[in-house]
Amino acid sequence: MEQVKVAEQSDAKHTEKAHKQEKETLRSSVTLRVFRANRKTSEHAHFDTIEVPVQRWTTVLDALLYAKSYKDSSIGIRYSCRMASCGSCGMKINGIPRLACYTKVSELSGSSITIEPLSNFPHIRDLVTDFTQFFKHHHDVKPYILGDDPVAPANSGQGAEGETYTENIQTPEDVDKYLQFSYCIKCGLCYSACPTVATDTKFPGPQALAQAYRYTADTRDADTKSRLNVLDDRHGIWRCHFAGSCSSVCPKGVDPALGIQLLRGHLLGFSKNENRVAEKKRKTLDLL
Amino acid sequence: MRESQIMKIHYITGIAALFVVAVHIMMRLIMPFGLSLGYNNVIANYSNMPYAILLESILVLIAIHGFNGLRIILLELRQNKHWEDAVTAGTIAGAMGIIGFGTRTILVANGLGMQ
């Protein structure tokens, strides 16, 4: 019986592998259509076509860096970690916002790959965009824990001259409420995919709103009201059309659309105040 | 008024409008469609106080919900204070105008001394 099970599992693995291989388009070279324009020199926007050799594991960033090293050194790209951690190499690849270092050439169909700068961001040069407005929106939602310093009663901890600090205790269940939103790497892909940002420049965007939810749901945060006041504006959270494109392009599996809806629940009074719930729990545990 | 309060009103008026319009449609279906739109029947509807109140509530709910929807669309069109203030004032005036004119029609048809 066990042997049958093992055989079935092995069959399933083989089928999965075959599907994966089917999805991959293996080629020896690929044509990159790279968007070229320079805001400063008011260069006419156009696409440059560059042929680069590729292997099975070549990423779009690898291909671009090859093109920059051996074909045209003037291509403007921004990148850093090359491992989908820093979020610097966000760009539109075949029309979809993606991280160039996280997108393998073999995953993409078609003989040529079109690479453009992210939408909804002011353009600087070639594939480089200006993130000033994006980070301003992020800063505006106060993406940090608000409230008093966690000072504990005297004699309970360490510190210089009477200053005593303690841990701000959180249960794993409390962490689970916001954990996925803390994986955001601020790459701007969701902001680029958002149709509301495209029409309303004052709209904070999915990234900032998801971060607002991340800190609102955090039981250590003591001043949710001031953060919600920022969002409860004419061009704030209510302007989201719930297209869901932000969640589908996120390379880290964050679901900003869900965060926005949960935050709306807070504003409408449907959701429970996480702080009060946690406080009640703590009191119950203390009594026990 | 905070935007969350406005949106609460928007959602509540939307849901309530669905309910009253459903009642209105069901009332129209109790007789043949052609007969339902006959002059005497229409006037009789307005003379029936509960039905007149139902029509007034449809008017108010849909006007508020619809004009707020229009305000939202127009707010996204441009982002500057003059435009936003003008849109807010314009949609409030529009809603008031529609509600005022509609209420007058209901009162006249009802025969409450507005002829």
Boltz contact constraints between the chains, C-beta under 6 A:
constraints:
  - contact:
      token1: [A, 199]
      token2: [B, 76]
      max_distance: 6.0
  - contact:
      token1: [A, 200]
      token2: [B, 76]
      max_distance: 6.0
  - contact:
      token1: [A, 201]
      token2: [B, 79]
      max_distance: 6.0
  - contact:
      token1: [A, 202]
      token2: [B, 79]
      max_distance: 6.0
  - contact:
      token1: [A, 232]
      token2: [B, 2]
      max_distance: 6.0
  - contact:
      token1: [A, 232]
      token2: [B, 3]
      max_distance: 6.0
  - contact:
      token1: [A, 232]
      token2: [B, 4]
      max_distance: 6.0
  - contact:
      token1: [A, 233]
      token2: [B, 3]
      max_distance: 6.0
  - contact:
      token1: [A, 234]
      token2: [B, 3]
      max_distance: 6.0
  - contact:
      token1: [A, 234]
      token2: [B, 75]
      max_distance: 6.0
  - contact:
      token1: [A, 238]
      token2: [B, 3]
      max_distance: 6.0
  - contact:
      token1: [A, 238]
      token2: [B, 7]
      max_distance: 6.0
  - contact:
      token1: [A, 267]
      token2: [B, 4]
      max_distance: 6.0
